[in-house]
């Protein structure tokens, strides 16, 4: 089994696009979990990628969605629990 790179991506969106983006983010096969959250960001998602190049592509796709205003990515270095 190949270890996948795991990352969390926090996403801010325009309120008028929230409903549509809930569907879009949930439909992506690279997005393993999607959380609609409170605070500075609107969504927090866990993604898996084969490498950093694939992660960059996932981020580009997310950023290209209409209504996405900002993303911040956190790459998991070690899963402790």
Secondary structure, DSSP 8 states (H G I E B T S, - for coil): ----EEEEEEEEE-GGGHHHHHHHHHH-SSEEEEEE--SS-SEEEEEEESSHHHHHHHHHHHHTSTTEEEEEEEE-S----
